[in-house]
Amino acid sequence: MPTAPIPHWPGRTIGSVHVRSTPDGAPEQAVFVHGLAGSATNWTDLMDELKDVVTGHAIDLPGAGFSPAPADGDYTVAGHARAVAGLLEETGPSHLFGNSLGGAVAVRVAATRPDLVRSLTLISPALPDLMPRYGPVRIAAAATPRLGEWVAATMRMIPAEQRINASFAMVWADAESVHPERLREAVDELRRRDGLPHAGAAMIGSARGIVAEYFRRGEENLWRQAERIQAPTLIVHGRRDRLVRPAMAAKAGRAFRQVRLVLLPRAGHVAMMEMPQVVAVEARRLISETRLGNAPLAK
């Protein structure tokens, strides 16, 4: 029996970044921010589920996907947040989505540019955790001066298929459920990235950026910024997440002002890729509630 074609969204350059967008026509706008070593295509299937309610714009963060390296070489969370805010200035106030590193970036944007964020959806956000899992420890090692460069150079010697399979095994609860075409796309994309002179610097710089946030103190600490966010917020965690502890949802429930927490028993670190239909149901509910005037979220 033939299977339905899976969606693909065209890309274009907006300002200094590459963006993939669904067709115009939906009543509202949304911006989607990927995680470390990800790209705009991480959101393709969720954007398809939501295309009737929001025109989606998935950004390739500076140095990732098809976006060029930033002119100033800034791969910090603040640098990525400026790129996202720049896109939001083009789209107008939008519903903001972020996964992992993209979740940390989205928190900073929502805290510093509340005028641009109608609602906030965070999927396994990489917020500071004093008890990080194995994955974040590996990221910290890759972010270590000299060691990070050695890790990046060594990894490029491993076949792309092997690296992608290892990555999916880490971030998906069940890597066997990855659509074969999505797997092929990821391998092709990694091979393309291997040929880019800035790919290693982008990965290492972004890893160092998120690690720095784990040790930041004061008003710019991400948890302190979360406390200031006014936008209604949805936080989704996968119980089988190997990178971000699902237990962090409890801390998020205390930090964000208007928040609903969703724990998915069979999801890993990238629930929007693993079960986009389920995430879309929750996102639609948030968008609908926001449309009614930012009323407090039902718990």
C-alpha positions as CSV (number, residue, x, y, z in Angstrom):
1,M,0.0,0.0,0.0
2,P,1.5,3.4,-0.9
3,T,2.3,5.7,1.9
4,A,1.4,9.4,2.0
5,P,4.3,11.7,1.2
6,I,6.0,13.3,4.2
7,P,6.1,17.1,4.3
8,H,9.0,19.4,3.3
9,W,9.1,23.1,3.7
10,P,11.0,25.5,1.4
11,G,13.8,27.7,2.7
12,R,14.8,31.3,2.2
13,T,17.1,33.9,3.8
14,I,15.6,36.4,6.2
15,G,18.2,38.9,7.3
16,S,21.3,36.9,8.1
17,V,19.6,33.5,8.8
18,H,18.0,30.7,6.8
19,V,14.4,30.0,7.6
20,R,11.9,27.3,6.4
21,S,8.3,28.4,6.4
22,T,4.9,26.8,5.8
23,P,2.5,28.6,3.3
24,D,0.9,31.9,4.3
25,G,-2.7,31.9,5.2
26,A,-3.0,30.8,8.8
27,P,-4.4,33.4,11.3
28,E,-1.2,33.7,13.4
29,Q,2.6,33.3,13.2
30,A,4.9,30.9,15.0
31,V,8.7,30.7,15.2
32,F,10.5,27.4,15.9
33,V,14.1,27.1,17.4
34,H,16.0,23.9,17.2
35,G,18.6,22.4,19.6
36,L,22.3,21.8,19.6
37,A,23.5,20.0,16.3
38,G,19.9,20.4,15.0
39,S,18.4,22.5,12.3
40,A,15.1,23.9,11.0
41,T,14.1,20.5,9.7
42,N,13.6,19.2,13.3
43,W,10.3,21.0,13.3
44,T,9.0,19.9,9.8
45,D,6.4,17.5,11.0
46,L,5.0,19.6,13.9
47,M,4.8,22.6,11.6
48,D,2.7,20.4,9.2
49,E,0.3,19.5,12.1
50,L,-0.1,23.2,13.0
51,K,-0.2,24.8,9.5
52,D,-3.9,25.6,9.7
53,V,-3.5,27.7,12.9
54,V,-0.1,29.2,12.5
55,T,2.2,30.1,9.6
56,G,5.4,28.5,10.9
57,H,8.9,29.8,10.5
58,A,11.7,27.4,11.6
59,I,15.1,29.1,11.9
60,D,18.5,27.6,11.3
61,L,20.4,29.2,14.1
62,P,23.6,31.1,13.1
63,G,26.1,28.5,11.8
64,A,23.6,25.7,11.8
65,G,21.7,24.2,8.9
66,F,21.9,26.6,5.9
67,S,22.6,29.7,8.0
68,P,26.1,31.1,7.6
69,A,28.5,31.6,10.5
70,P,27.7,34.8,12.4
71,A,29.9,37.7,11.4
72,D,31.0,38.2,15.0
73,G,31.5,34.6,15.8
74,D,29.1,34.7,18.6
75,Y,27.5,31.3,19.4
76,T,26.3,32.1,22.9
77,V,22.7,31.8,24.0
78,A,22.5,35.6,23.9
79,G,23.8,35.6,20.4
80,H,21.3,33.0,19.2
81,A,18.6,34.9,21.0
82,R,19.4,38.1,19.0
83,A,19.1,36.1,15.8
84,V,15.7,34.8,16.9
85,A,14.5,38.2,18.0
86,G,15.6,39.5,14.6
87,L,13.3,37.0,12.9
88,L,10.4,37.8,15.2
89,E,10.8,41.5,14.3
90,E,10.1,40.4,10.7
91,T,7.2,38.0,11.5
92,G,5.6,40.2,14.1
93,P,4.5,38.9,17.6
94,S,4.4,35.2,17.3
95,H,4.0,31.9,19.2
96,L,7.6,30.8,20.1
97,F,8.7,27.2,20.2
98,G,12.1,25.9,21.4
99,N,13.7,22.5,21.9
100,S,16.8,21.8,24.1
101,L,19.3,24.6,23.4
102,G,16.5,26.2,21.4
103,G,14.4,26.2,24.6
104,A,17.1,28.1,26.5
105,V,17.3,30.6,23.6
106,A,13.5,30.9,23.6
107,V,13.4,31.6,27.4
108,R,15.9,34.5,26.9
109,V,13.9,35.9,24.0
110,A,10.6,35.7,25.9
111,A,12.2,37.4,29.0
112,T,13.9,40.2,27.1
113,R,11.5,40.8,24.3
114,P,8.0,40.1,25.7
115,D,6.5,42.3,23.0
116,L,7.4,39.7,20.4
117,V,6.2,36.5,22.1
118,R,2.5,35.6,22.3
119,S,3.0,32.2,23.9
120,L,6.0,30.0,24.7
121,T,6.2,26.2,24.1
122,L,9.3,24.5,25.4
123,I,10.2,20.9,24.6
124,S,12.8,19.4,26.9
125,P,14.4,22.9,27.4
126,A,18.1,22.9,28.3
127,L,17.7,25.0,31.5
128,P,20.5,24.8,34.1
129,D,20.5,21.6,36.1
130,L,22.9,20.8,38.9
131,M,22.4,17.1,38.3
132,P,22.9,16.8,34.5
133,R,22.6,13.5,32.7
134,Y,25.2,11.7,30.7
135,G,24.4,13.7,27.5
136,P,25.1,17.2,29.0
137,V,28.3,15.8,30.5
138,R,29.4,14.8,27.0
139,I,28.5,18.3,25.8
140,A,30.6,19.8,28.6
141,A,33.5,17.7,27.4
142,A,33.1,18.9,23.8
143,A,33.0,22.4,25.1
144,T,36.3,22.1,26.9
145,P,39.1,24.2,25.2
146,R,41.3,22.0,22.9
147,L,39.4,18.8,23.9
148,G,36.4,20.2,22.0
149,E,38.3,20.7,18.8
150,W,39.9,17.3,19.1
151,V,36.4,15.7,19.6
152,A,35.0,17.5,16.6
153,A,37.9,16.5,14.3
154,T,37.7,12.9,15.5
155,M,34.0,12.6,15.0
156,R,34.3,13.7,11.4
157,M,36.3,10.6,10.7
158,I,33.3,8.4,11.7
159,P,30.9,7.6,8.8
160,A,27.9,9.9,8.7
161,E,25.4,7.0,9.0
162,Q,27.1,5.8,12.2
163,R,27.0,9.3,13.7
164,I,23.4,9.8,12.8
165,N,22.3,6.4,14.2
166,A,24.1,7.2,17.4
167,S,22.5,10.6,17.7
168,F,19.0,9.3,17.1
169,A,19.6,6.5,19.6
170,M,20.5,9.2,22.2
171,V,17.6,11.7,21.5
172,W,14.7,9.4,20.5
173,A,13.1,7.1,22.9
174,D,12.8,4.5,20.1
175,A,15.2,5.1,17.2
176,E,13.6,2.3,15.3
177,S,10.5,4.5,14.7
178,V,12.4,7.1,12.7
179,H,11.0,7.4,9.2
180,P,13.5,6.1,6.7
181,E,13.3,9.2,4.6
182,R,14.0,11.4,7.7
183,L,17.0,9.2,8.4
184,R,18.3,9.6,4.9
185,E,17.8,13.4,5.1
186,A,19.7,13.6,8.3
187,V,22.6,11.6,6.8
188,D,22.7,13.7,3.7
189,E,22.6,16.9,5.8
190,L,25.5,15.8,8.0
191,R,27.6,15.0,4.9
192,R,26.9,18.5,3.6
193,R,27.8,20.0,7.0
194,D,31.1,18.1,7.0
195,G,32.2,20.1,4.0
196,L,31.6,23.5,5.7
197,P,34.6,25.2,7.2
198,H,32.5,26.7,10.1
199,A,30.6,23.5,11.1
200,G,33.0,22.5,13.8
201,A,33.3,26.0,15.3
202,A,29.5,26.3,15.3
203,M,29.0,23.1,17.2
204,I,31.7,23.8,19.7
205,G,30.7,27.4,20.2
206,S,27.1,26.6,20.7
207,A,28.0,23.8,23.2
208,R,30.2,26.2,25.1
209,G,27.4,28.7,25.1
210,I,24.9,26.4,26.7
211,V,27.4,25.2,29.3
212,A,28.1,28.8,30.2
213,E,24.5,29.2,31.1
214,Y,24.6,26.4,33.6
215,F,27.1,28.6,35.7
216,R,25.6,32.0,35.1
217,R,24.4,33.9,38.2
218,G,22.4,37.1,38.7
219,E,19.5,38.5,36.8
220,E,20.6,36.9,33.5
221,N,20.4,33.3,34.9
222,L,17.9,31.5,32.8
223,W,15.8,30.4,35.8
224,R,15.6,34.1,37.0
225,Q,14.6,35.1,33.5
226,A,11.9,32.4,33.4
227,E,10.4,34.0,36.5
228,R,9.9,37.2,34.6
229,I,8.2,35.7,31.5
230,Q,4.6,36.9,31.1
231,A,3.6,34.8,28.1
232,P,1.5,31.7,28.7
233,T,3.9,28.8,28.6
234,L,3.6,25.1,27.8
235,I,6.5,22.8,28.8
236,V,6.7,19.3,27.4
237,H,9.1,16.6,28.7
238,G,9.6,13.0,27.6
239,R,9.9,10.5,30.4
240,R,12.5,8.6,28.4
241,D,14.7,11.7,27.8
242,R,18.4,10.8,28.1
243,L,19.6,14.4,28.0
244,V,17.3,16.6,30.1
245,R,15.9,15.2,33.4
246,P,12.1,15.1,33.2
247,A,12.2,16.0,37.0
248,M,13.1,19.5,35.9
249,A,9.5,20.0,35.0
250,A,8.7,20.5,38.7
251,K,11.2,23.3,39.0
252,A,9.7,24.8,35.8
253,G,6.3,24.7,37.3
254,R,7.5,26.8,40.2
255,A,9.5,29.3,38.0
256,F,7.2,30.2,35.1
257,R,4.1,32.4,36.0
258,Q,1.6,30.9,33.6
259,V,2.6,27.4,32.8
260,R,1.1,23.9,32.0
261,L,3.4,20.9,32.2
262,V,3.0,17.8,30.0
263,L,5.0,14.6,30.6
264,L,4.9,12.1,27.7
265,P,5.7,8.6,28.9
266,R,6.9,7.2,25.6
267,A,8.9,10.2,24.3
268,G,12.6,11.1,24.5
269,H,14.4,14.4,24.0
270,V,12.7,15.5,20.7
271,A,9.0,14.9,21.3
272,M,8.1,17.2,18.4
273,M,9.8,14.8,16.1
274,E,8.8,11.6,17.8
275,M,5.1,12.3,18.3
276,P,4.2,15.5,16.5
277,Q,0.5,14.8,16.6
278,V,0.5,14.6,20.4
279,V,2.6,17.8,20.8
280,A,0.3,19.6,18.3
281,V,-2.8,18.9,20.4
282,E,-1.2,20.6,23.4
283,A,0.2,23.4,21.3
284,R,-3.2,24.1,19.7
285,R,-4.7,24.3,23.2
286,L,-2.2,26.9,24.2
287,I,-2.6,28.9,21.0
288,S,-6.4,28.8,21.5
289,E,-6.1,30.0,25.1
290,T,-3.8,32.8,24.1
291,R,-6.2,33.9,21.4
292,L,-8.8,34.3,24.1
293,G,-6.8,37.1,25.8
294,N,-3.9,35.5,27.6
295,A,-6.2,34.1,30.3
296,P,-4.4,32.1,33.0
297,L,-3.8,28.6,31.8
298,A,-5.9,25.8,33.2
299,K,-3.7,23.5,35.2
